Amino acid sequence: MICTATLLEDLSDSHNLIECDFPTLARSSTRDVAFVINHGELLLTDDRILNTGLTATHKLKPGEPVWFVETMTKGSKSPQFKNIGDISLLEVNGTDIRQAVEQSGFLSKEIIRYSIARLYGRTQSRRNFTFEDALYQSKDEIDRVYFKQGDIIFNWGDKSDAIFFVVDGQVSVRTLKNRSFALLNPADSFGEYSLITGKPRTLRATAETDCQLFRLNSEWVLSQLVKEHPFVRLTLHQTLSMLSIKNQMKLIKSNDGVYRNPSERHEADVE
């Protein structure tokens, strides 16, 4: 998993980052910068996800990134934040983030690319043959696995031990009420969020047809990610976290339910 507290230590040791306060963040929606929480907590708020008048919220803690995805894509910094106590932030230049991601390894770059496409609702498949070639070249470290139609690949609440890449066939990702949440096709991947954040599976993955997958086990994935620049790992963390929040809000909105580990605080909420 990616530990944001460790990333904060790595950044503090290797970069002369600018420490700033919450008003600086509030004034930076048009600047080419992102932030890392140094001390304190922020509350992310977004009233676009639900159409009920409620606001989706998510608490961010020390070490967690703010606006890394928006800065990397040069997109609108639409999620807003509330200061819920004394807080200090570290400011990161947008060019440094983009250069770090551009120089990252094939696995990190593909997870970021694919997750951003899903985050922004880009449903048209865009094959990445460079990534697929790299996977095939790493076949000695990656398992090729086969499932029959109806087989459960992983279940709600399972501990994450792999990321999957669809080689052939279709995979249905399903809600707690066993409704189809997404249908995945060749070149799609799934299972990244739980592995990289260390959280239990929130959806069930089922073979919609007979299918062939690449199984990227956690040891191999994390051995690739640990080599990356802290900015890359922060971008991975924020991209996947934002995608998970969006998915959870979608499930709450449709009353399909969200799997939660009883021992953990709710990952996302509404007010």
Backbone as a ProteinNet text record, in pm:
[ID]
protein_1_A
[PRIMARY]
MICTATLLEDLSDSHNLIECDFPTLARSSTRDVAFVINHGELLLTDDRILNTGLTATHKLKPGEPVWFVETMTKGSKSPQFKNIGDISLLEVNGTDIRQAVEQSGFLSKEIIRYSIARLYGRTQSRRNFTFEDALYQSKDEIDRVYFKQGDIIFNWGDKSDAIFFVVDGQVSVRTLKNRSFALLNPADSFGEYSLITGKPRTLRATAETDCQLFRLNSEWVLSQLVKEHPFVRLTLHQTLSMLSIKNQMKLIKSNDGVYRNPSERHEADVE
[TERTIARY]
84	0	88.1	30	100.2	68	169.8	152.5	180.4	78.7	96.5	187.2	186	274.4	420.8	452.4	588.7	624.9	529.3	553.7	585.2	516.3	541.4	684.5	730.8	869	966.8	938.9	1026.2	1036.9	922.9	922.4	998.7	979.1	1045.9	1197.1	1241.3	1384.8	1450.4	1374.5	1437.6	1398	1301.2	1255.1	1241	1275.8	1260.4	1124.3	1019.2	883.6	843.1	751	705.3	591.7	608.9	501.8	406.4	277.4	178.2	55.2	-41.3	-161	-284.2	-400.4	-523.8	-562.4	-549.5	-583.4	-504.8	-380.8	-303.3	-370	-417	-491.5	-617.3	-690	-815.1	-794.1	-675.2	-646.3	-580.4	-563.7	-479.1	-554.4	-684.9	-762.1	-719.9	-656.1	-611.4	-459.4	-388.9	-243.2	-201	-83.3	-32.3	42.4	-33.5	25.5	-69.3	-12.4	-89	-33	-93.5	-52.8	-49.5	29.2	29.1	2.1	-88.4	-119.9	-2.4	50.1	164.3	116.8	28.6	-32.1	-179.1	-262.7	-404.2	-485.4	-611.4	-703.4	-784.9	-826.1	-916.6	-1039.9	-1150.9	-1272.3	-1302	-1290.8	-1327.2	-1478.8	-1534.9	-1679.4	-1709.4	-1811.5	-1848.6	-1999.1	-2069.6	-2215.4	-2261.4	-2167.1	-2204.4	-2238.9	-2195.8	-2208.7	-2352.4	-2419.4	-2556.9	-2652.8	-2773.9	-2872.8	-2985.1	-2953.7	-3055.6	-3043.4	-2948.5	-2923.7	-2820.1	-2776	-2673.2	-2534.8	-2436.3	-2298.7	-2213.8	-2140.5	-2048.4	-1926.6	-1881.7	-1766.3	-1665.8	-1539.5	-1433.7	-1322.3	-1279	-1177.4	-1038.3	-950	-811.9	-719.2	-620.4	-531.4	-388.4	-296.9	-157.5	-95.6	-23.6	39.6	-43	-173.7	-259.5	-248.9	-261.4	-244.5	-373.5	-357.5	-469.6	-442.2	-536	-530.6	-416.1	-361.9	-257.5	-314.2	-432.2	-492.8	-525.4	-591.1	-630.2	-508.6	-402.4	-281.2	-210.9	-206.5	-140	-210.8	-345.1	-423	-452.3	-412.1	-442.4	-593.3	-666.7	-812.2	-863.3	-994.4	-1058.7	-1044.1	-1010.1	-996.5	-1131.8	-1225.5	-1363.7	-1392.9	-1335.5	-1365.8	-1317.7	-1400.6	-1366.5	-1329.6	-1263.5	-1215.8	-1254.8	-1283.3	-1310.1	-1197.9	-1155.7	-1055.6	-1126.8	-1088.9	-1159.2	-1065.9	-966.9	-874	-745	-650.2	-519.4	-455.8	-407.6	-353	-234.6	-136.8	-29.9	-16.2	20.1	29.4	166.7	204.9	326.2	286.8	334.5	299.4	395	339.1	417.8	391.8	497.6	485	424.8	328.7	261.8	355.6	453.5	549.7	626.4	662.4	735.4	651.1	521.4	432.5	424.3	400.2	384.4	512.7	626.9	753.6	778.7	745.7	765.2	677.7	551.2	461.2	507.6	552.4	599.4	720.3	802.8	922.7	900	776.5	747.8	746.8	741.8	740.9	608.5	609.4	492.1	369	384.7	269	204.8	284.7	229.9	162	228	174.4	40.3	28.2	-96.5	-208.7	-179.1	-282	-334.5	-244.3	-285.9	-370	-321.3	-392.5	-533	-540.7	-667.9	-764.5	-712.2	-797.6	-851	-767.4	-814.1	-924.1	-909.5	-1014.3	-1146.5	-1143.1	-1265	-1316.5	-1224.1	-1263.2	-1337.8	-1295.4	-1357.9	-1465.9	-1503.5	-1614.4	-1586.5	-1460.2	-1425.6	-1441.9	-1550.7	-1585	-1529.9	-1489.4	-1436.8	-1301.7	-1288.5	-1164.6	-1049.9	-936.9	-816.8	-703.6	-675.2	-572.3	-436.1	-359.5	-223.1	-130.6	-86.5	-9.4	129.7	183.6	313	301.5	193	169.4	147.1	64.9	37.8	164.6	249.3	376.4	463.8	464.8	545.4	493.5	361.7	305	348.2	338.5	377.6	525.8	609.1	752	781.3	686.4	702.8	629.7	601.8	517.4	573.6	704.5	762.2	724.1	692	652.2	501.2	427.1	282.5	212.5	105.6	30.3	-78.2	-93.6	-206.6	-310.9	-431.3	-534.5	-660.7	-739.9	-859.6	-979.6	-1093.1	-1216.6	-1329.1	-1418.4	-1537.8	-1649.4	-1744.5	-1857.8	-1924.5	-1945.3	-2009	-1913.4	-1786.3	-1688.4	-1668.4	-1651.5	-1620.7	-1469.1	-1422	-1278	-1234	-1309.5	-1294.2	-1427.6	-1441.9	-1571.7	-1562.8	-1680.9	-1687.8	-1613	-1532.7	-1464.6	-1338	-1306.8	-1183.9	-1061.6	-957.5	-829.2	-770.8	-715.1	-661.2	-521.4	-501.2	-368.2	-323.2	-399.8	-362.1	-441	-384.4	-453	-474.4	-584.7	-615.2	-623.7	-581.8	-586.3	-658.2	-764.2	-844.9	-773.9	-738.2	-676.5	-783.7	-881.4	-988.1	-1113	-1230.6	-1356.3	-1404.6	-1504.5	-1563.2	-1575.3	-1559.7	-1571.9	-1675.8	-1767.4	-1868.9	-1828.5	-1824.4	-1799.5	-1935	-1963.9	-2099.6	-2109.4	-2228	-2253.7	-2292.7	-2313.5	-2355.8	-2491	-2574	-2702	-2688.6	-2561.8	-2527.6	-2577.5	-2587.1	-2619.8	-2490.5	-2494.9	-2375.2	-2343.1	-2221.9	-2176.3	-2098.2	-2022.2	-1945	-1914.5	-1907.2	-1871.2	-1735.5	-1637.7	-1500.6	-1466.8	-1389.9	-1357	-1205.5	-1157.4	-1012.9	-944.4	-828.6	-746.3	-790.2	-902.8	-942.6	-869.6	-848.4	-789	-882.5	-863.1	-947.5	-876	-919.6	-862.4	-749.6	-721.8	-607	-625.1	-743.9	-763.4	-737.1	-798	-785	-640.8	-571.2	-433.1	-344.8	-358.5	-267.5	-298.2	-423.5	-457.8	-462.1	-458.8	-463.3	-600.8	-706.3	-842.6	-911.3	-1014.8	-1085.6	-1156.9	-1185.3	-1260.5	-1399.4	-1442.6	-1575.2	-1677	-1631.9	-1719.9	-1682.5	-1773	-1745.6	-1711.3	-1610.4	-1574.4	-1612	-1692	-1742.9	-1713.3	-1676.8	-1655.1	-1790.1	-1811.2	-1935.8	-1937.8	-1821	-1801.5	-1679	-1651.7	-1520.7	-1416.5	-1317.5	-1221.8	-1080.1	-986.8	-844.7	-792.8	-721.6	-672.9	-524.3	-457.5	-327.4	-351.7	-290	-299.2	-166.2	-167	-46.6	-45.4	31.9	25.1	81	38.5	68.7	218.5	293.9	437.9	504.4	465.6	525.4	482.4	352.3	302.2	374.1	380.3	440.5	591.1	655	797.9	821.4	723.3	733.4	705	604.2	562.8	662	730.8	823.3	941	965.4	1074.6	1038	910	864	890.8	896.9	911.4	790.5	809.1	694.6	580	610	503.1	417.1	479.3	405.9	315.7	369.3	288.5	174.4	198.6	90.5	-17.3	24.1	-73.7	-154.3	-88.4	-159	-261.3	-217.4	-305.7	-426.9	-406	-519.8	-613.7	-557.4	-641.7	-733.2	-676.9	-755.7	-852.2	-809.3	-898.7	-1018.7	-993.9	-1103.6	-1198.8	-1143.8	-1228.5	-1313.4	-1254.1	-1329.1	-1440.3	-1411	-1513.8	-1629.3	-1595.3	-1698.2	-1783.8	-1719.2	-1793.6	-1883.4	-1831	-1911.3	-2032.1	-2012.4	-2125.3	-2230.2	-2183.2	-2275.3	-2357.5	-2293.5	-2364.5	-2463.5	-2424.7	-2516.5	-2636.8	-2609.2	-2715.4	-2816.2	-2767.6	-2856.7	-2908.8	-2871.4	-2914	-2867.8	-2749.3	-2695.2	-2605.4	-2566.7	-2485.2	-2336.8	-2260.9	-2115.5	-2060.5	-1970.7	-1909.5	-1819.3	-1833.3	-1747	-1691.9	-1564	-1502.8	-1553.2	-1620.1	-1677.4	-1575.5	-1447.2	-1345.3	-1291	-1334.7	-1279.7	-1382.2	-1331.6	-1416	-1468.1	-1587	-1642.2	-1547.5	-1523.6	-1431.4	-1492.4	-1621.9	-1688.3	-1823.1	-1876.3	-2003	-2078.8	-2198.3	-2278.3	-2330.8	-2359.3	-2416.4	-2517.5
-119.2	0	125	236	364.2	432.4	455.7	520.5	669.3	752.4	896.3	959	904.6	958.9	939.9	822.6	796.5	888.2	910.8	1000.9	1142.1	1185.8	1318.1	1327.4	1220.2	1217	1221.1	1144.1	1142.2	1281.1	1349.8	1483.3	1582.7	1573.6	1666.9	1648.5	1524.2	1495	1537.8	1531.1	1548.5	1676.3	1753.2	1871.5	1991	2104.2	2228.4	2288.2	2229.6	2272	2393.3	2472.4	2595.2	2562.4	2594	2572.6	2691.7	2664.1	2771.3	2737.8	2830.7	2813.5	2794.9	2778.9	2753.2	2867.3	2995.6	3103.1	3095.2	3044.8	3027.9	2926.6	2814.5	2715.7	2778.4	2854.1	2914	3010.1	3071.7	3167.3	3103.9	2970.8	2906.1	2825.6	2848.4	2767.6	2789.4	2901.4	2927.1	2919.6	2885.3	2874.9	2732.5	2718.3	2586.9	2523	2491.6	2433.4	2329.5	2239.1	2145	2152	2075.5	2084.2	1944.8	1932.8	1814.6	1864	1796.3	1837.2	1801.9	1903.7	1884.8	1853.8	1937.1	1915	1952.7	1885.6	1917.7	1837.7	1877.8	1806.4	1904.6	1857.9	1932.6	1847.2	1912.7	1842.6	1876.4	1777.3	1795.9	1796	1892.4	1899.6	1911.1	1842	1846	1828.2	1932.6	1925.1	1887	1845.5	1807.9	1660.6	1579	1434.1	1389.3	1449.4	1411.5	1519.4	1478.6	1575.7	1592.8	1564.3	1568	1691	1780.3	1894.7	1866.4	1739.6	1702.8	1724.7	1736	1757.6	1637.1	1583.6	1474.1	1529.4	1459.1	1505.3	1392.5	1431.4	1333.6	1402.7	1342.8	1404.8	1364.5	1464.4	1442.1	1468.8	1378.5	1384.5	1416.9	1434.9	1466	1365.7	1419.5	1336.7	1320.7	1354.6	1334.4	1452.6	1422.8	1526.3	1602.7	1725.1	1812	1868.2	1844.7	1900.9	1845.2	1728.2	1670.4	1631.6	1569.3	1527.7	1648.6	1748.1	1867.7	1942.7	1948.3	2017.7	1940.6	1806.9	1727.4	1737.1	1739	1744.6	1887.5	1985.2	2126.6	2148.4	2072.4	2082.3	2176.9	2193.6	2281.9	2224.4	2309.9	2266.5	2283.1	2195.5	2212.5	2163.3	2051.1	2016.4	2126.7	2160.5	2266	2204.9	2284	2233.4	2328.4	2268.5	2345	2318.8	2424.2	2411.9	2372.3	2260.4	2214	2214.6	2303.5	2316.1	2380.5	2388.9	2442.2	2351.9	2411.9	2330.8	2401.9	2323.6	2376.2	2284.4	2343.5	2271	2293.5	2201.9	2217	2238	2345.6	2378.4	2309.7	2251.3	2178.7	2241.3	2267.2	2325.7	2224	2267.9	2178.8	2115.8	2192.1	2137.9	2020.5	2027.5	1919	1790.9	1806.1	1688.9	1624.9	1706.7	1652	1586.9	1646.3	1587.7	1454.1	1445.8	1320.9	1209.8	1240.6	1139.3	1097.9	1193.6	1162.6	1069.7	1079.8	997.5	869.8	843.5	726.9	598.2	485.7	354.9	325	220.1	190.4	157.3	91.8	53.8	176.1	260.3	381.1	471	489	578.3	527.7	396.6	341	347.7	319	328.5	471.3	569.1	709.8	744.3	707	739.1	678.4	551.1	479.7	531.2	559.1	607.1	747.3	831.6	965.8	958.1	867.7	850.6	814.2	724.4	685.5	798.8	870.1	979.9	1088.4	1115.2	1218.7	1162.9	1036.1	978.6	949.6	926.1	891.3	740.5	700.9	559.3	490.6	567.1	506.3	441.4	314.6	241.3	300.4	321.7	370.3	273.8	184.9	84.8	150	99.9	145.8	28.9	21.4	-94.9	-97.6	18.8	22.2	-47.6	-17.8	-82	-232.3	-269.6	-411.5	-487.4	-427.7	-491.3	-510.2	-408.7	-418.2	-529.6	-545.9	-655.1	-790.7	-806.6	-933.7	-961.3	-857.6	-875.6	-911.9	-881.1	-913.3	-1040.9	-1125.2	-1242.6	-1339.9	-1337.1	-1426.5	-1384.7	-1257.1	-1207.4	-1196.3	-1211.3	-1191.3	-1322.2	-1353	-1476.1	-1454.3	-1550.3	-1551.5	-1645.6	-1593.3	-1672.4	-1677.2	-1782.8	-1805.4	-1826	-1769	-1784.7	-1824	-1908.7	-1946.7	-1846	-1837.2	-1746.5	-1771.2	-1665.2	-1674.9	-1690.5	-1717.5	-1729.8	-1595.2	-1600.8	-1479.7	-1462.8	-1349.1	-1320.7	-1267.5	-1174.4	-1136.7	-1084.5	-1083.1	-1052.7	-927.6	-875.9	-760.6	-791.5	-697.1	-713.4	-795.7	-855.7	-933.9	-844.6	-902.1	-833.1	-831.9	-718.7	-706.8	-766.3	-853.6	-912	-905.8	-834	-828.5	-720.7	-676.1	-597.1	-688.9	-671.1	-755.9	-673.5	-734.5	-673.3	-770.9	-725	-812.6	-834.8	-959.4	-996.2	-1034.3	-1114	-1160.9	-1186.9	-1155.4	-1176.3	-1049.7	-1066	-952.5	-983.2	-877.5	-888.6	-788.1	-833.5	-745.1	-709	-578.7	-531.6	-501.4	-561.8	-562.8	-502.5	-444.2	-377.8	-478.8	-428.7	-514.9	-581	-517.5	-577.4	-662.6	-690.2	-776.4	-721	-588.9	-524.6	-487.1	-488.9	-455.5	-307	-276.3	-139.1	-94.3	-185.8	-156.2	-287.1	-281.7	-397.5	-369.2	-452.9	-431.7	-523.4	-470.8	-539.4	-553	-623.2	-633.8	-497.2	-492.4	-372.5	-293.3	-332	-267.2	-332.3	-254.8	-309.8	-282.2	-354.8	-333.9	-386.3	-334.4	-377.5	-290.6	-177	-94.7	-26.2	31	114.6	37.2	-79.6	-155.3	-195.9	-235.9	-278.4	-161.7	-48.9	62.3	135.6	134.4	201.6	106	-25.3	-123.3	-141.3	-99.9	-111.7	-236	-289.4	-407.7	-376.7	-481.1	-466.4	-411.6	-311.6	-252.6	-302.7	-373.6	-427.3	-573.3	-647.4	-785.3	-787.4	-864.5	-882.5	-1024.6	-1034.9	-1163	-1177.9	-1298.8	-1325.1	-1322.7	-1222.1	-1210.9	-1314.2	-1344.8	-1450.6	-1530.5	-1640.5	-1702.3	-1595.2	-1582.5	-1474.1	-1514.4	-1441.6	-1458.1	-1324.5	-1330.7	-1210.3	-1222.4	-1107.9	-1100.3	-1065.4	-1142.4	-1114.7	-1057.2	-930.3	-861.8	-865.4	-957.4	-976.4	-855.1	-842.2	-721.9	-700.6	-808.8	-793.8	-731.6	-778.7	-725.4	-580.7	-551.7	-415.5	-317.5	-351.7	-259.7	-246	-351.8	-340.8	-242.7	-227.6	-129.2	11.4	24.6	156.5	219	136.7	190.6	262.1	232.2	297.6	438.5	471.2	595.4	717.1	832.4	961	981.4	1042.9	1068.6	1141.6	1231.7	1301.7	1204	1100.1	999.7	919.7	878.8	800.5	883.7	1013.4	1100.6	1116.1	1126.8	1137.2	1008.7	894	765.9	761.2	798.7	792.6	881.3	1006.7	1096.1	1054.9	1010.4	969.8	855.7	754	637.5	671.4	756.8	795.9	874.5	969	1046.5	958.4	861.2	769.3	685.4	640.5	562.5	645.3	771.3	858.3	877	900.9	919.7	794	677.4	551.6	528.8	559.1	539.9	632.7	756.3	848.5	802.4	746	692.4	578.2	493.7	382	431	532.2	588.8	651.2	722.1	788.6	688.4	572.2	470.9	373.9	396.2	310.7	166.4	150.7	17	-30.1	59.3	18.4	25	48.6	54.8	-37.4	-127.8	-213.8	-129.5	-145.4	-74	-173.5	-163.5	-242.4	-188.1	-270.3	-218.6	-153.4	-188.9	-134.1	-0.6	45.5	167.4	279.2	404.5	521.1	520.6	574.6	582.2	660.4	606.3	668	792.6	790.6	906.9	923	1042.4	1065.8	1175.8	1206.4	1315.8	1399.1	1525.7	1612.6	1705.5
0	0	0	-41.5	-38.2	94.2	174.9	305.2	288.6	305.1	282.7	388.5	510.1	613.6	574.9	518	472	356	266	154.5	203.6	306.5	361.4	414.8	480.4	529.5	412.6	306.6	188.9	126.4	116.1	56.7	144.2	273.5	364.8	361.1	340.1	336.6	205.7	94.1	-36.8	-110.6	-59	-131	-37.3	-88.2	-14	-49.5	5.8	-28.1	55.5	-1.1	64.1	160.4	288	384.8	379.6	380.8	368.9	452.4	453.5	534.4	446.5	510	436.4	342.6	381.3	286.5	156	161.6	38	-53.5	4.3	-73.4	-133.1	-55	-100.7	-216.9	-224.1	-331	-452.8	-452.9	-553.7	-659.1	-673.6	-767.7	-913.2	-944.2	-1081.5	-1095.8	-989.2	-994.6	-1031.7	-1089.1	-1129.4	-1013	-907.8	-787	-729	-650.1	-569.4	-427.8	-336.1	-196.4	-133.1	-27.3	59.5	200.8	271.8	408.1	498.8	565.3	654.9	796.9	847.9	979.9	971.7	1052.4	1057.2	956.3	936.4	848.7	765.3	647.1	559.8	533	504.9	465.2	319.8	232.5	91.7	81.7	6.6	-12.6	-161.4	-206	-347.1	-358.5	-402	-413.2	-553.6	-641.1	-778.2	-790.2	-692.8	-705.1	-682.3	-583.1	-550.3	-598.4	-637.6	-683.7	-582.2	-455.5	-350.9	-262.8	-294	-207.8	-101.7	-90.7	5.3	-55.6	30	-13.8	23.1	-73.8	-46.3	25.5	129.4	204.7	223.5	244.8	267.8	345.3	456.4	540.9	493	479.7	438.3	555.6	573.4	689.2	647.1	743.4	709.6	612.5	514.5	412.9	287.8	295.2	178.7	82.3	-49.3	-152.1	-181	-224.8	-261.9	-401.5	-493.3	-629.4	-715.3	-681.3	-765.7	-902.1	-904.1	-1031.7	-1117.5	-1057.4	-1132.9	-1185.8	-1105.5	-1148.2	-1259.5	-1247	-1349.5	-1484.1	-1481	-1605	-1649.7	-1567.3	-1592	-1603.4	-1523.5	-1524.8	-1416.8	-1413.7	-1316.1	-1175.7	-1081.2	-942	-873.1	-910.4	-867.5	-726.8	-676.1	-536.7	-443.4	-346	-252.2	-117	-33.3	94	206.7	322.6	443.5	543.1	607.3	712.6	841.4	901.1	1021.6	1142.9	1139.9	1252.3	1206.3	1297.1	1260	1155.3	1047.4	938.4	873.3	831.2	746.7	626.4	513	387.2	324.9	237.6	159.3	14.2	-47.5	-185	-282.1	-389.5	-489.9	-626.8	-701.2	-834.9	-932.4	-1014.2	-1108.9	-1210.2	-1257.3	-1354.3	-1295.6	-1167.7	-1102.7	-1098.4	-1073.2	-1070.6	-1208	-1310.2	-1445.7	-1495.9	-1465.1	-1507.9	-1438	-1309.5	-1235.6	-1292.8	-1323.3	-1380	-1519.4	-1599.1	-1733.9	-1730.4	-1629.4	-1617.7	-1537.1	-1496.3	-1412.4	-1493.9	-1422.6	-1487	-1555.8	-1638	-1721.3	-1638.2	-1523.2	-1442.2	-1378.4	-1314.8	-1251	-1353.4	-1466.3	-1568.8	-1621.7	-1638.8	-1691	-1587.6	-1461.3	-1358.1	-1349.2	-1354.2	-1349.1	-1472.5	-1590.6	-1715.2	-1715.6	-1682.1	-1688.2	-1580.7	-1460	-1351.6	-1380	-1439.1	-1474.3	-1579.8	-1675.4	-1776.8	-1711.4	-1614.6	-1544	-1455.9	-1393.4	-1304.8	-1380.7	-1505	-1586.3	-1679.9	-1659	-1732.8	-1878	-1913.8	-2051.5	-2068.3	-2131.4	-2139.8	-2263.6	-2363.8	-2485.5	-2457.9	-2497.7	-2472.6	-2552.7	-2484.1	-2550	-2517.7	-2610.1	-2586.5	-2569.8	-2474.4	-2452.9	-2484.3	-2609.4	-2652.4	-2589.8	-2554.6	-2485.3	-2350.7	-2278.3	-2149.3	-2166.5	-2264.4	-2286.1	-2323.1	-2405.9	-2441	-2317.2	-2230.2	-2108.4	-2017.9	-2011.1	-1932.8	-1987.7	-2119.7	-2180.6	-2158.9	-2160.1	-2137.1	-1991.7	-1902	-1760.2	-1722.5	-1821.4	-1798.9	-1696.1	-1673.6	-1573.5	-1432.2	-1412.1	-1280.4	-1266	-1374.8	-1374.4	-1407.7	-1334.2	-1357.3	-1461.3	-1551.3	-1642.8	-1582.8	-1555.8	-1488	-1574.2	-1552.8	-1634.1	-1541.6	-1580.7	-1504.8	-1598.9	-1549	-1623.1	-1596.2	-1688.7	-1671.5	-1536.1	-1459.6	-1329.2	-1212.7	-1239	-1131.5	-1061.7	-930.9	-853.6	-849	-897	-899.3	-764.2	-706.7	-565.7	-516.1	-383.1	-322.5	-235.6	-196.5	-107.1	22.2	66.3	193.3	188.6	73.6	62.6	79.5	136.3	140.4	0.2	-40.4	-175.7	-183.5	-282	-301.1	-446.7	-533	-674.1	-748.2	-860.5	-961.8	-1081.3	-1152.7	-1268.1	-1396.2	-1505.7	-1638.3	-1731.1	-1796.5	-1881.4	-2014.9	-2042.2	-2169.8	-2270.6	-2224.3	-2313.5	-2231.4	-2288.8	-2218.8	-2149.2	-2061.1	-1990.3	-1841.5	-1760.1	-1615	-1568.7	-1483	-1426	-1283.4	-1255.2	-1119.6	-1058.1	-941.2	-889.9	-750	-720	-592.8	-485.3	-361.6	-251.8	-279.1	-362	-400.7	-526.1	-563.6	-677.5	-810	-819	-945.3	-1017	-1149.3	-1226.5	-1210.9	-1166.8	-1150.7	-1273.1	-1331.9	-1453.2	-1523.9	-1656.7	-1737.2	-1800.4	-1769.5	-1813	-1930	-2023.4	-2147.5	-2161.3	-2265.6	-2286.5	-2284	-2216.5	-2195	-2073	-2007.6	-1883.4	-1766.1	-1660.5	-1538.7	-1422.3	-1312.2	-1194.6	-1070.4	-955.1	-827.5	-776.5	-844.5	-807.7	-672.4	-650.2	-532.2	-402.9	-388.8	-263.9	-238.2	-343.5	-324.5	-283.6	-352.3	-330.1	-199.3	-154.6	-29.5	89.3	63.6	171	231.5	160.6	211.8	153.3	221.7	169.8	38.4	-37.9	-161.7	-131.7	-207	-186.7	-288.8	-391.6	-494.4	-521.3	-581.7	-622.8	-771.4	-809.3	-950.3	-991.8	-1097.6	-1146	-1294.6	-1336.1	-1478.5	-1550.5	-1633.8	-1710.1	-1822.4	-1875.6	-1975.4	-1932.7	-2000.9	-1982.9	-2012	-1927.2	-1947.9	-1908.3	-1965.1	-1938.3	-1884.5	-1772.8	-1708.1	-1677.8	-1671.2	-1608	-1461.6	-1372.7	-1229.2	-1182.8	-1142.9	-1099.2	-946.8	-888	-743.2	-668.4	-543.5	-466.5	-447.9	-427.1	-406.7	-529.2	-647.8	-770.1	-792.8	-773.1	-793.6	-701.1	-572.3	-476.9	-498.9	-550.7	-582.4	-696.2	-786	-893.6	-842.2	-757	-711	-613.8	-534.8	-435.6	-501.6	-628.5	-702.3	-748	-741.3	-801.1	-712.1	-777.5	-709.6	-617.2	-499.7	-411.2	-480.1	-575	-646.1	-725.6	-782.5	-859.3	-766.2	-652.9	-558.7	-500.1	-478.1	-432.2	-539	-664.9	-774	-785.6	-773	-772.3	-659.8	-541.2	-424.5	-443.2	-488.8	-501.3	-614	-726.1	-838.1	-797.4	-733.4	-693.5	-579.9	-487.2	-377.9	-430	-522.8	-578.5	-658.5	-730.2	-805.1	-710.5	-599.4	-500.8	-437.8	-403.1	-345.1	-443.4	-569.2	-672.5	-685.6	-684.1	-694.4	-573.6	-453.3	-332.9	-330.9	-376.6	-381.5	-482.9	-592.5	-693.1	-634.3	-552.9	-490.4	-385.6	-308.4	-209.8	-279.5	-388.7	-464	-518.8	-564.7	-621.3	-515.7	-387.7	-277.5	-297.1	-356.8	-379.1	-266.5	-178.8	-65.4	-93.8	12.6	5	111.5	74.7	175.9	265	395.7	489.3	589.9	619.3	724.6	858.4	940.3	1064.6	1156.6	1144.9	1233.4	1185.9	1067.7	1010.4	1006.3	1010.9	988.5	846	823.8	689.3	598.7	481.1	386.6	323.7	299.8	241.5	307	309	376.3	305.5	353.1	298.3	413.4	381.9	487.1	422.7
[MASK]
+++++++++++++++++++++++++++++++++++++++++++++++++++++++++++++++++++++++++++++++++++++++++++++++++++++++++++++++++++++++++++++++++++++++++++++++++++++++++++++++++++++++++++++++++++++++++++++++++++++++++++++++++++++++++++++++++++++++++++++++++++++++++++++++++++++++++++++++

